[in-house]
Structures are given as structure tokens and as C-alpha cells.
Amino acid sequence: MSYKSKAHNIMTFNRLNPYNDLPDLPPVTEIEPKEVLRRAIVANRAQGGMSIT
């Protein structure tokens, strides 16, 4: 028995069968605090204004 046939027997994939165990979006809990996101936006804008010449 080759490696491919062993892997095929273990992992089956059916593209017509949805994977419904995924979590709902957006997540219920807060992933990043809003202050962290605000500071990331400010840093991104500041970095975008920098010149490398």
C-alpha cells in the first residue's frame, strides 16, 4: 500500500458537504481592544507618510 492510498483512506473531503463546525462571524468576544486598533491605524498612517528616499 502506497503513502497516497493510506492518506486517502484517512482524510476524505467532499466539496458538496459543508463544514458547519466553524464559528459564526463576527466573533461574540472582542479579539482586540478598540484602543489597540486605534493606535494601529494611527501608526499605519504615520508609516505610510514616511519617505524612504
mmCIF file of the N, C-alpha and C atoms, coordinates in Angstrom:
data_MODEL
# 
_entry.id   MODEL 
# 
loop_
_atom_site.group_PDB 
_atom_site.id 
_atom_site.type_symbol 
_atom_site.label_atom_id 
_atom_site.label_alt_id 
_atom_site.label_comp_id 
_atom_site.label_asym_id 
_atom_site.label_entity_id 
_atom_site.label_seq_id 
_atom_site.pdbx_PDB_ins_code 
_atom_site.Cartn_x 
_atom_site.Cartn_y 
_atom_site.Cartn_z 
_atom_site.occupancy 
_atom_site.B_iso_or_equiv 
_atom_site.pdbx_formal_charge 
_atom_site.auth_seq_id 
_atom_site.auth_comp_id 
_atom_site.auth_asym_id 
_atom_site.auth_atom_id 
_atom_site.pdbx_PDB_model_num 
ATOM 1   N N  . MET A 1 1  ? 0.859   -1.184 0.000  1.00 0.00 ? 1  MET A N  1 
ATOM 2   C CA . MET A 1 1  ? 0.000   0.000  0.000  1.00 0.00 ? 1  MET A CA 1 
ATOM 3   C C  . MET A 1 1  ? 0.899   1.238  0.000  1.00 0.00 ? 1  MET A C  1 
ATOM 4   N N  . SER A 1 2  ? 0.657   2.146  -0.909 1.00 0.00 ? 2  SER A N  1 
ATOM 5   C CA . SER A 1 2  ? 1.492   3.340  -1.015 1.00 0.00 ? 2  SER A CA 1 
ATOM 6   C C  . SER A 1 2  ? 1.042   4.409  -0.027 1.00 0.00 ? 2  SER A C  1 
ATOM 7   N N  . TYR A 1 3  ? 1.864   5.438  0.111  1.00 0.00 ? 3  TYR A N  1 
ATOM 8   C CA . TYR A 1 3  ? 1.561   6.545  1.031  1.00 0.00 ? 3  TYR A CA 1 
ATOM 9   C C  . TYR A 1 3  ? 0.269   7.246  0.623  1.00 0.00 ? 3  TYR A C  1 
ATOM 10  N N  . LYS A 1 4  ? 0.094   7.469  -0.684 1.00 0.00 ? 4  LYS A N  1 
ATOM 11  C CA . LYS A 1 4  ? -1.100  8.175  -1.152 1.00 0.00 ? 4  LYS A CA 1 
ATOM 12  C C  . LYS A 1 4  ? -2.373  7.427  -0.786 1.00 0.00 ? 4  LYS A C  1 
ATOM 13  N N  . SER A 1 5  ? -2.353  6.141  -0.948 1.00 0.00 ? 5  SER A N  1 
ATOM 14  C CA . SER A 1 5  ? -3.573  5.391  -0.659 1.00 0.00 ? 5  SER A CA 1 
ATOM 15  C C  . SER A 1 5  ? -3.881  5.394  0.835  1.00 0.00 ? 5  SER A C  1 
ATOM 16  N N  . LYS A 1 6  ? -2.859  5.401  1.688  1.00 0.00 ? 6  LYS A N  1 
ATOM 17  C CA . LYS A 1 6  ? -3.089  5.488  3.136  1.00 0.00 ? 6  LYS A CA 1 
ATOM 18  C C  . LYS A 1 6  ? -3.698  6.839  3.496  1.00 0.00 ? 6  LYS A C  1 
ATOM 19  N N  . ALA A 1 7  ? -3.136  7.913  2.952  1.00 0.00 ? 7  ALA A N  1 
ATOM 20  C CA . ALA A 1 7  ? -3.642  9.250  3.256  1.00 0.00 ? 7  ALA A CA 1 
ATOM 21  C C  . ALA A 1 7  ? -5.061  9.412  2.737  1.00 0.00 ? 7  ALA A C  1 
ATOM 22  N N  . HIS A 1 8  ? -5.346  8.831  1.610  1.00 0.00 ? 8  HIS A N  1 
ATOM 23  C CA . HIS A 1 8  ? -6.690  8.952  1.034  1.00 0.00 ? 8  HIS A CA 1 
ATOM 24  C C  . HIS A 1 8  ? -7.727  8.241  1.906  1.00 0.00 ? 8  HIS A C  1 
ATOM 25  N N  . ASN A 1 9  ? -7.342  7.149  2.523  1.00 0.00 ? 9  ASN A N  1 
ATOM 26  C CA . ASN A 1 9  ? -8.264  6.416  3.373  1.00 0.00 ? 9  ASN A CA 1 
ATOM 27  C C  . ASN A 1 9  ? -8.550  7.161  4.675  1.00 0.00 ? 9  ASN A C  1 
ATOM 28  N N  . ILE A 1 10 ? -7.594  7.936  5.152  1.00 0.00 ? 10 ILE A N  1 
ATOM 29  C CA . ILE A 1 10 ? -7.752  8.642  6.430  1.00 0.00 ? 10 ILE A CA 1 
ATOM 30  C C  . ILE A 1 10 ? -8.522  9.946  6.241  1.00 0.00 ? 10 ILE A C  1 
ATOM 31  N N  . MET A 1 11 ? -8.123  10.761 5.274  1.00 0.00 ? 11 MET A N  1 
ATOM 32  C CA . MET A 1 11 ? -8.709  12.075 5.077  1.00 0.00 ? 11 MET A CA 1 
ATOM 33  C C  . MET A 1 11 ? -9.618  12.055 3.854  1.00 0.00 ? 11 MET A C  1 
ATOM 34  N N  . THR A 1 12 ? -10.883 12.204 4.056  1.00 0.00 ? 12 THR A N  1 
ATOM 35  C CA . THR A 1 12 ? -11.804 12.295 2.935  1.00 0.00 ? 12 THR A CA 1 
ATOM 36  C C  . THR A 1 12 ? -12.372 13.699 2.895  1.00 0.00 ? 12 THR A C  1 
ATOM 37  N N  . PHE A 1 13 ? -12.590 14.190 1.710  1.00 0.00 ? 13 PHE A N  1 
ATOM 38  C CA . PHE A 1 13 ? -13.101 15.543 1.528  1.00 0.00 ? 13 PHE A CA 1 
ATOM 39  C C  . PHE A 1 13 ? -14.212 15.502 0.502  1.00 0.00 ? 13 PHE A C  1 
ATOM 40  N N  . ASN A 1 14 ? -15.337 16.054 0.859  1.00 0.00 ? 14 ASN A N  1 
ATOM 41  C CA . ASN A 1 14 ? -16.458 16.141 -0.060 1.00 0.00 ? 14 ASN A CA 1 
ATOM 42  C C  . ASN A 1 14 ? -16.825 17.615 -0.185 1.00 0.00 ? 14 ASN A C  1 
ATOM 43  N N  . ARG A 1 15 ? -16.575 18.182 -1.342 1.00 0.00 ? 15 ARG A N  1 
ATOM 44  C CA . ARG A 1 15 ? -16.821 19.623 -1.522 1.00 0.00 ? 15 ARG A CA 1 
ATOM 45  C C  . ARG A 1 15 ? -18.299 19.983 -1.461 1.00 0.00 ? 15 ARG A C  1 
ATOM 46  N N  . LEU A 1 16 ? -19.166 18.996 -1.573 1.00 0.00 ? 16 LEU A N  1 
ATOM 47  C CA . LEU A 1 16 ? -20.596 19.259 -1.509 1.00 0.00 ? 16 LEU A CA 1 
ATOM 48  C C  . LEU A 1 16 ? -21.141 19.228 -0.091 1.00 0.00 ? 16 LEU A C  1 
ATOM 49  N N  . ASN A 1 17 ? -20.338 18.763 0.867  1.00 0.00 ? 17 ASN A N  1 
ATOM 50  C CA . ASN A 1 17 ? -20.757 18.668 2.258  1.00 0.00 ? 17 ASN A CA 1 
ATOM 51  C C  . ASN A 1 17 ? -20.150 19.844 3.033  1.00 0.00 ? 17 ASN A C  1 
ATOM 52  N N  . PRO A 1 18 ? -20.962 20.816 3.473  1.00 0.00 ? 18 PRO A N  1 
ATOM 53  C CA . PRO A 1 18 ? -20.399 21.984 4.164  1.00 0.00 ? 18 PRO A CA 1 
ATOM 54  C C  . PRO A 1 18 ? -19.830 21.617 5.534  1.00 0.00 ? 18 PRO A C  1 
ATOM 55  N N  . TYR A 1 19 ? -18.826 22.370 5.930  1.00 0.00 ? 19 TYR A N  1 
ATOM 56  C CA . TYR A 1 19 ? -18.221 22.182 7.253  1.00 0.00 ? 19 TYR A CA 1 
ATOM 57  C C  . TYR A 1 19 ? -18.890 23.165 8.189  1.00 0.00 ? 19 TYR A C  1 
ATOM 58  N N  . ASN A 1 20 ? -19.870 22.714 8.944  1.00 0.00 ? 20 ASN A N  1 
ATOM 59  C CA . ASN A 1 20 ? -20.697 23.596 9.762  1.00 0.00 ? 20 ASN A CA 1 
ATOM 60  C C  . ASN A 1 20 ? -20.185 23.795 11.183 1.00 0.00 ? 20 ASN A C  1 
ATOM 61  N N  . ASP A 1 21 ? -19.032 23.267 11.522 1.00 0.00 ? 21 ASP A N  1 
ATOM 62  C CA . ASP A 1 21 ? -18.494 23.452 12.864 1.00 0.00 ? 21 ASP A CA 1 
ATOM 63  C C  . ASP A 1 21 ? -17.663 24.726 12.987 1.00 0.00 ? 21 ASP A C  1 
ATOM 64  N N  . LEU A 1 22 ? -17.632 25.558 11.949 1.00 0.00 ? 22 LEU A N  1 
ATOM 65  C CA . LEU A 1 22 ? -16.895 26.810 12.008 1.00 0.00 ? 22 LEU A CA 1 
ATOM 66  C C  . LEU A 1 22 ? -17.646 27.805 12.880 1.00 0.00 ? 22 LEU A C  1 
ATOM 67  N N  . PRO A 1 23 ? -16.928 28.692 13.591 1.00 0.00 ? 23 PRO A N  1 
ATOM 68  C CA . PRO A 1 23 ? -17.614 29.681 14.439 1.00 0.00 ? 23 PRO A CA 1 
ATOM 69  C C  . PRO A 1 23 ? -18.309 30.741 13.592 1.00 0.00 ? 23 PRO A C  1 
ATOM 70  N N  . ASP A 1 24 ? -19.333 31.344 14.148 1.00 0.00 ? 24 ASP A N  1 
ATOM 71  C CA . ASP A 1 24 ? -20.044 32.424 13.470 1.00 0.00 ? 24 ASP A CA 1 
ATOM 72  C C  . ASP A 1 24 ? -19.175 33.677 13.413 1.00 0.00 ? 24 ASP A C  1 
ATOM 73  N N  . LEU A 1 25 ? -19.407 34.485 12.374 1.00 0.00 ? 25 LEU A N  1 
ATOM 74  C CA . LEU A 1 25 ? -18.697 35.747 12.242 1.00 0.00 ? 25 LEU A CA 1 
ATOM 75  C C  . LEU A 1 25 ? -19.696 36.874 12.371 1.00 0.00 ? 25 LEU A C  1 
ATOM 76  N N  . PRO A 1 26 ? -19.367 37.980 12.930 1.00 0.00 ? 26 PRO A N  1 
ATOM 77  C CA . PRO A 1 26 ? -18.164 38.275 13.700 1.00 0.00 ? 26 PRO A CA 1 
ATOM 78  C C  . PRO A 1 26 ? -18.199 37.565 15.042 1.00 0.00 ? 26 PRO A C  1 
ATOM 79  N N  . PRO A 1 27 ? -17.008 37.368 15.644 1.00 0.00 ? 27 PRO A N  1 
ATOM 80  C CA . PRO A 1 27 ? -16.961 36.672 16.928 1.00 0.00 ? 27 PRO A CA 1 
ATOM 81  C C  . PRO A 1 27 ? -17.713 37.436 18.011 1.00 0.00 ? 27 PRO A C  1 
ATOM 82  N N  . VAL A 1 28 ? -18.249 36.720 18.954 1.00 0.00 ? 28 VAL A N  1 
ATOM 83  C CA . VAL A 1 28 ? -19.020 37.325 20.040 1.00 0.00 ? 28 VAL A CA 1 
ATOM 84  C C  . VAL A 1 28 ? -18.103 38.124 20.958 1.00 0.00 ? 28 VAL A C  1 
ATOM 85  N N  . THR A 1 29 ? -16.932 37.581 21.232 1.00 0.00 ? 29 THR A N  1 
ATOM 86  C CA . THR A 1 29 ? -15.995 38.260 22.128 1.00 0.00 ? 29 THR A CA 1 
ATOM 87  C C  . THR A 1 29 ? -15.127 39.230 21.348 1.00 0.00 ? 29 THR A C  1 
ATOM 88  N N  . GLU A 1 30 ? -14.592 40.191 22.041 1.00 0.00 ? 30 GLU A N  1 
ATOM 89  C CA . GLU A 1 30 ? -13.715 41.184 21.435 1.00 0.00 ? 30 GLU A CA 1 
ATOM 90  C C  . GLU A 1 30 ? -12.318 40.588 21.293 1.00 0.00 ? 30 GLU A C  1 
ATOM 91  N N  . ILE A 1 31 ? -11.789 40.562 20.074 1.00 0.00 ? 31 ILE A N  1 
ATOM 92  C CA . ILE A 1 31 ? -10.470 39.979 19.837 1.00 0.00 ? 31 ILE A CA 1 
ATOM 93  C C  . ILE A 1 31 ? -9.379  40.962 20.252 1.00 0.00 ? 31 ILE A C  1 
ATOM 94  N N  . GLU A 1 32 ? -9.463  42.190 19.770 1.00 0.00 ? 32 GLU A N  1 
ATOM 95  C CA . GLU A 1 32 ? -8.504  43.237 20.111 1.00 0.00 ? 32 GLU A CA 1 
ATOM 96  C C  . GLU A 1 32 ? -9.275  44.397 20.747 1.00 0.00 ? 32 GLU A C  1 
ATOM 97  N N  . PRO A 1 33 ? -8.717  44.977 21.803 1.00 0.00 ? 33 PRO A N  1 
ATOM 98  C CA . PRO A 1 33 ? -9.367  46.166 22.377 1.00 0.00 ? 33 PRO A CA 1 
ATOM 99  C C  . PRO A 1 33 ? -9.390  47.309 21.360 1.00 0.00 ? 33 PRO A C  1 
ATOM 100 N N  . LYS A 1 34 ? -10.403 48.140 21.429 1.00 0.00 ? 34 LYS A N  1 
ATOM 101 C CA . LYS A 1 34 ? -10.552 49.224 20.459 1.00 0.00 ? 34 LYS A CA 1 
ATOM 102 C C  . LYS A 1 34 ? -9.376  50.202 20.506 1.00 0.00 ? 34 LYS A C  1 
ATOM 103 N N  . GLU A 1 35 ? -8.799  50.401 21.680 1.00 0.00 ? 35 GLU A N  1 
ATOM 104 C CA . GLU A 1 35 ? -7.654  51.313 21.788 1.00 0.00 ? 35 GLU A CA 1 
ATOM 105 C C  . GLU A 1 35 ? -6.456  50.777 21.001 1.00 0.00 ? 35 GLU A C  1 
ATOM 106 N N  . VAL A 1 36 ? -6.241  49.488 21.032 1.00 0.00 ? 36 VAL A N  1 
ATOM 107 C CA . VAL A 1 36 ? -5.139  48.882 20.269 1.00 0.00 ? 36 VAL A CA 1 
ATOM 108 C C  . VAL A 1 36 ? -5.374  49.085 18.773 1.00 0.00 ? 36 VAL A C  1 
ATOM 109 N N  . LEU A 1 37 ? -6.592  48.893 18.321 1.00 0.00 ? 37 LEU A N  1 
ATOM 110 C CA . LEU A 1 37 ? -6.907  49.088 16.906 1.00 0.00 ? 37 LEU A CA 1 
ATOM 111 C C  . LEU A 1 37 ? -6.735  50.545 16.490 1.00 0.00 ? 37 LEU A C  1 
ATOM 112 N N  . ARG A 1 38 ? -7.151  51.471 17.355 1.00 0.00 ? 38 ARG A N  1 
ATOM 113 C CA . ARG A 1 38 ? -6.984  52.901 17.039 1.00 0.00 ? 38 ARG A CA 1 
ATOM 114 C C  . ARG A 1 38 ? -5.504  53.251 16.902 1.00 0.00 ? 38 ARG A C  1 
ATOM 115 N N  . ARG A 1 39 ? -4.693  52.754 17.811 1.00 0.00 ? 39 ARG A N  1 
ATOM 116 C CA . ARG A 1 39 ? -3.258  53.043 17.741 1.00 0.00 ? 39 ARG A CA 1 
ATOM 117 C C  . ARG A 1 39 ? -2.609  52.399 16.528 1.00 0.00 ? 39 ARG A C  1 
ATOM 118 N N  . ALA A 1 40 ? -3.077  51.232 16.133 1.00 0.00 ? 40 ALA A N  1 
ATOM 119 C CA . ALA A 1 40 ? -2.549  50.570 14.937 1.00 0.00 ? 40 ALA A CA 1 
ATOM 120 C C  . ALA A 1 40 ? -2.866  51.388 13.689 1.00 0.00 ? 40 ALA A C  1 
ATOM 121 N N  . ILE A 1 41 ? -4.061  51.977 13.634 1.00 0.00 ? 41 ILE A N  1 
ATOM 122 C CA . ILE A 1 41 ? -4.445  52.816 12.492 1.00 0.00 ? 41 ILE A CA 1 
ATOM 123 C C  . ILE A 1 41 ? -3.569  54.057 12.432 1.00 0.00 ? 41 ILE A C  1 
ATOM 124 N N  . VAL A 1 42 ? -3.360  54.687 13.581 1.00 0.00 ? 42 VAL A N  1 
ATOM 125 C CA . VAL A 1 42 ? -2.511  55.894 13.626 1.00 0.00 ? 42 VAL A CA 1 
ATOM 126 C C  . VAL A 1 42 ? -1.085  55.537 13.192 1.00 0.00 ? 42 VAL A C  1 
ATOM 127 N N  . ALA A 1 43 ? -0.561  54.421 13.677 1.00 0.00 ? 43 ALA A N  1 
ATOM 128 C CA . ALA A 1 43 ? 0.801   54.002 13.317 1.00 0.00 ? 43 ALA A CA 1 
ATOM 129 C C  . ALA A 1 43 ? 0.892   53.686 11.828 1.00 0.00 ? 43 ALA A C  1 
ATOM 130 N N  . ASN A 1 44 ? -0.134  53.069 11.281 1.00 0.00 ? 44 ASN A N  1 
ATOM 131 C CA . ASN A 1 44 ? -0.129  52.736 9.856  1.00 0.00 ? 44 ASN A CA 1 
ATOM 132 C C  . ASN A 1 44 ? -0.120  54.001 9.005  1.00 0.00 ? 44 ASN A C  1 
ATOM 133 N N  . ARG A 1 45 ? -0.919  54.983 9.394  1.00 0.00 ? 45 ARG A N  1 
ATOM 134 C CA . ARG A 1 45 ? -0.953  56.241 8.644  1.00 0.00 ? 45 ARG A CA 1 
ATOM 135 C C  . ARG A 1 45 ? 0.385   56.973 8.748  1.00 0.00 ? 45 ARG A C  1 
ATOM 136 N N  . ALA A 1 46 ? 0.980   56.958 9.918  1.00 0.00 ? 46 ALA A N  1 
ATOM 137 C CA . ALA A 1 46 ? 2.272   57.621 10.105 1.00 0.00 ? 46 ALA A CA 1 
ATOM 138 C C  . ALA A 1 46 ? 3.350   56.931 9.266  1.00 0.00 ? 46 ALA A C  1 
ATOM 139 N N  . GLN A 1 47 ? 3.308   55.625 9.253  1.00 0.00 ? 47 GLN A N  1 
ATOM 140 C CA . GLN A 1 47 ? 4.291   54.872 8.490  1.00 0.00 ? 47 GLN A CA 1 
ATOM 141 C C  . GLN A 1 47 ? 4.078   55.091 6.996  1.00 0.00 ? 47 GLN A C  1 
ATOM 142 N N  . GLY A 1 48 ? 2.847   55.222 6.570  1.00 0.00 ? 48 GLY A N  1 
ATOM 143 C CA . GLY A 1 48 ? 2.560   55.474 5.158  1.00 0.00 ? 48 GLY A CA 1 
ATOM 144 C C  . GLY A 1 48 ? 3.068   56.824 4.692  1.00 0.00 ? 48 GLY A C  1 
ATOM 145 N N  . GLY A 1 49 ? 3.185   57.773 5.608  1.00 0.00 ? 49 GLY A N  1 
ATOM 146 C CA . GLY A 1 49 ? 3.674   59.094 5.263  1.00 0.00 ? 49 GLY A CA 1 
ATOM 147 C C  . GLY A 1 49 ? 5.190   59.198 5.254  1.00 0.00 ? 49 GLY A C  1 
ATOM 148 N N  . MET A 1 50 ? 5.885   58.151 5.670  1.00 0.00 ? 50 MET A N  1 
ATOM 149 C CA . MET A 1 50 ? 7.345   58.191 5.718  1.00 0.00 ? 50 MET A CA 1 
ATOM 150 C C  . MET A 1 50 ? 7.919   58.054 4.304  1.00 0.00 ? 50 MET A C  1 
ATOM 151 N N  . SER A 1 51 ? 9.034   58.704 4.077  1.00 0.00 ? 51 SER A N  1 
ATOM 152 C CA . SER A 1 51 ? 9.713   58.634 2.792  1.00 0.00 ? 51 SER A CA 1 
ATOM 153 C C  . SER A 1 51 ? 11.000  57.838 2.943  1.00 0.00 ? 51 SER A C  1 
ATOM 154 N N  . ILE A 1 52 ? 11.271  56.940 2.006  1.00 0.00 ? 52 ILE A N  1 
ATOM 155 C CA . ILE A 1 52 ? 12.470  56.088 2.104  1.00 0.00 ? 52 ILE A CA 1 
ATOM 156 C C  . ILE A 1 52 ? 13.598  56.625 1.237  1.00 0.00 ? 52 ILE A C  1 
ATOM 157 N N  . THR A 1 53 ? 13.453  57.758 0.596  1.00 0.00 ? 53 THR A N  1 
ATOM 158 C CA . THR A 1 53 ? 14.497  58.270 -0.279 1.00 0.00 ? 53 THR A CA 1 
ATOM 159 C C  . THR A 1 53 ? 15.629  58.899 0.461  1.00 0.00 ? 53 THR A C  1 
# 
